[in-house]
């Protein structure tokens, strides 16, 4: 039996949102493209990450917002309907059915092959289908690896054997466990602790270091820690875990202090690792496993037809940054396919400059944390001339109208030489939509002198922008 | 008896937020300044406009947001406590007591004189105090007129005699009238109709033209009209009013069709007029009444020591723009007092360029409307090369997480020659904080090509930015 062979301009491994966007841009640029996917088209974000997690959080957030306004609070006399919230989540994940994504792919003129794809030498991908049959895909111009990442299990004795939840199980669970242990205090750990505590679980959050959300401004982790405790979460900082076991239905974690904590489920949210170990990287002279090294156009150095886009390159593990990289890489692929030179200067259409200078993220905890660009620690580390400006958001009229006793913080890191913003962090209820103002200011390198003309509407929380400028002026 | 005389560098007529800011900037610049105020220090916004109106609206908004999330909706089983909402409003207006504002003024090193101030020739202001005594204030450098505006009564027979509500009464009412008539469908009329209908009144809104919010994109007025109707407001478009009378306790309005509408109170929200008729403009060769003509540095042409700042100049009747003008005028006054030249180029620190190119406003109706810069009609009127791009916000994942059945529209007006944004309008629940992203983009003149690098966090409503860019790209 001969193996079938098909040729496309671009072969994309992985049909998550990143892969979909690479293929879409390629097709829009006049190229043909095929997506290879072994699981659900749409990927992690649609089914086991952003969408379900935010849906699990939104109901509690909306109720907290109403309870924070005297007058409105009187109307919130009942309890959240947890079953309805879980049903809403199921709707947002299309009940883990990818039919609508598949029809988007078809409508976009992209071919789709289901199966496990592996590189097989230069510009060749072999797909192994569920029935064991194989299909060879030949790429005229480029192969884009968009296989994403998966939850990493930390080296804790016995952990794999207790059948821990990864973010997948935490976002797709059919009911709230009575007691949930969360291992890891990054954004996934904090969001899921917030969600499930409010949906009825008694959550214990174990964090190795002394700070939650360690990659953000310290004030962010402190605010979220306080709110988790106020919600009733047992937050244990500075707590390493050395061993795990099942005791009947219970999960038991042994802490480095020797103490044991017990729960019904344990969510491991302690980092990610690249899906790069079984995609044939060795056939093109690359090391399997680990993040795929790429340049600013997402091209693999030394392998000009190969691109690594999204989580798999480890640059920024966020859905929206994967999609951004996809647009940039797609532009690079199309440009090079036309025989043209790609402009590698910062902020050009084929490079992912924002990965390095202006990555935004929102943590949907209560308070929310929105951050973009460099933190004060990163600015210091890079030796940039800078000043850090802080303002308590609760002192802004619009914030106090939004919620009684509003508590929050805005932190701006200003480049004192260029007089532009290097980074901004907003911590507080309802700041998620405020972040994009900072993202545009950082990306646009809008000078402080010009930002004075960007007048926030009164009375919105956005008025904190004026307060930050006034604080910087002194 | 001789009249006392005091000399300051800067004399400011009117201690609303605009006047306060002019004086503050002057003092920060090393000048002495005095505020003259005949009513409450803090002005319209603090007591009879922004703050109370937004407080009246916020409770209903928060409850609507919770009801729009299945799961959360189940918890909203009671009714808003209207008395608590009115009490909250009273707290935000400090029960119409200006003590805290006065102590801010004192702390800022600004003198305060209570009484009615009138110009009395060059650089002289005579203040008539409540006890009838007079004080002469002499300005070494500048007099800033910040007397604001007041509700204008349209020429309707008998209207003054029915004791209509102005926005002052509408924002400070101690209880919801059973039936409220609202004359005027601008932002005050729409906000107050939304507020009182939800606080228990049966509201009838009469609008002369065929469109609500006529100065904004037509889609804004259409969306607010639909929502007002859904709330139960009787919206009557194309309805002029020719006469008004009281019939017992009832207010009766006679429409130009001859029909009568009846209510318990009538709010007149049909425009504003400058507080310039009784401030001695004639003593310096200017016409009393009407808006005070000023240049880009808020200076009165031909009277170089005189400035008109805030509502009184009619440029933009918004609290935040008054404060913005105050900062710019304050800078101009300080610069000129130092004998230096003021830079009149666009976006300089002494000119109010945003008045013309980037004025933001938020209408706190349901849906909210946030708009900045030019509408498509204004761009066309000015003959600017432009393209209008629209996107339904409900198709953005973050919006559908925010509220079930989210409906909204984003409209961007792109300068096709310079490839920058001329204006942006967001219509939808929860867009108030989204607006500042557009304000920074417009003010910063951030090129479209750069905006592609400003990645919205997923899943936020801000992702509509990506959709607008994609729609523009085509």
Interface residues (C-beta under 8 A of the other chain):
Chain A: X45 X50 X51 X54 X55 X58 X59 X60 X62 X63 X65 X66 X68 X69 X70 X71 X72 X73 X74 X75 X76 X77 X78 X79 X80 X81 X82 X84 X85 X86 X87 X88 X92 X318 X319 X320 X321 X323 X324 X327 X347 X349 X353 X354 X358 X359 X360 X361 X362 X370 X397 X398 X400 X401 X402 X404 X430 X431 X432 X433 X434 X435 X436 X437 X439 X440 X441 X443 X444 X446 X449 X450 X451 X452 X453 X454 X455 X456 X457 X458 X459 X460 X461 X462 X463 X465
Chain B: X45 X50 X51 X54 X55 X58 X59 X60 X62 X63 X65 X66 X68 X69 X70 X71 X72 X73 X74 X75 X76 X77 X78 X79 X80 X81 X82 X84 X85 X86 X87 X88 X92 X318 X319 X320 X321 X323 X324 X327 X347 X349 X353 X354 X358 X359 X360 X361 X362 X370 X397 X398 X400 X401 X402 X404 X430 X431 X432 X433 X434 X435 X436 X437 X439 X440 X441 X443 X444 X446 X449 X450 X451 X452 X453 X454 X455 X456 X457 X458 X459 X460 X461 X462 X463 X465
